[in-house]
Amino acid sequence: MDMFLKQEWQDARIKIPEEMFEYGDDSITLPSQFFENLWQPDLYFLNSKVVEIATLTHKFSSVTLYRNKTIRYAARMHAIVACQMEFQHYPMDTQICPISIESFSYNINKMILRWSGHGVTLSPELKLLQYDILPLQLLETHEYTGEKNAFDMLRLSVEGNFSRLVVYFRFERQIGHHLIQTFAPSTLVVVLSWFSFWLDLDAIPGRVTLLVTCLLTLVTMFTGMRSDIPAVAYVKALDLWMAGYMVSVFASLGEFVIVKVLEGKYNALKLKEKEQASLY
């Protein structure tokens, strides 16, 4: 995901020469390299895999210093964030992906994180192909974190309650694609298998060919659908849907076999009774 990350904090230790604001401005923009000379809240994303500042010819970041010693740091960042997804209700599922921000070294006694304004806003131009984005949920909390090495060189470790900011992204899967690609075709195949009930019992090649073709079509569709999502160990709603349809077609085939066998036995019994009647 691409995002603009903005941080603000006050540092009373900064000494600002008055001539820096000689034009009456309340703030000045400093080169991004100057950020390395300032104290920084060492924030990190708990569930991130990769986080980096976007670059072209230089890093897209800026540092603004205000007269009241407030520092504002802004950067455009690219992040790959892990999200534990649940597919039990696939393809009618809603995924909740949290992004947690926390200080690495400073516990809640030294640093408290707060959302500013709306906290997180989404670009109005953001459109996802398979999901609808539901309203965000923001949370300010603190969590106990066990011992973690803050500085490997000094072997200094910290533990305790750490202030944490959490934003929950909620994605609701759009059902339209699956209505056209999954539910409608599979339903038509099952309805087609019902036509076998109107065929004569002696039309064995026609009935068997129709039902077996419908069954193989459903199996092929099911195999293709499973390749679109990660393999999971539990049963999904789509699995139940397709399994129910395959059982329905298989039951139609089984019904034909049972009826055909019963008809054969009935005809044999009638023939035997007829032969016995002719003897008398």
Buried (B, 14 or more C-beta within 10 A) or exposed (E): EEBEBEBBBEEEEEEEEEEEBEEEEEBBEBEBEEBEEBEEBEBEBBEBEEBEBBEEEEBBBBBBBBEEBBBBBBBBBBBEBEEEBEBEEBBEBEBBBBBBBBBBBBBBEEBEBEBEEEEBEEEEEEEEEEBEEEEBEEEEEBEEBEEEEBEEEEEEEBEBEBBBBBBBBBBBBBEEEBEEBBBEBBEEBBEBBEBBEEEEEEBEEEBBEBBBBBBEBBEEBBEEBBEEBEEBEEEBBBBEBBEEBBEBBBEBBEEBEEEBEEEEEEEEEEEEEEEEEEEE
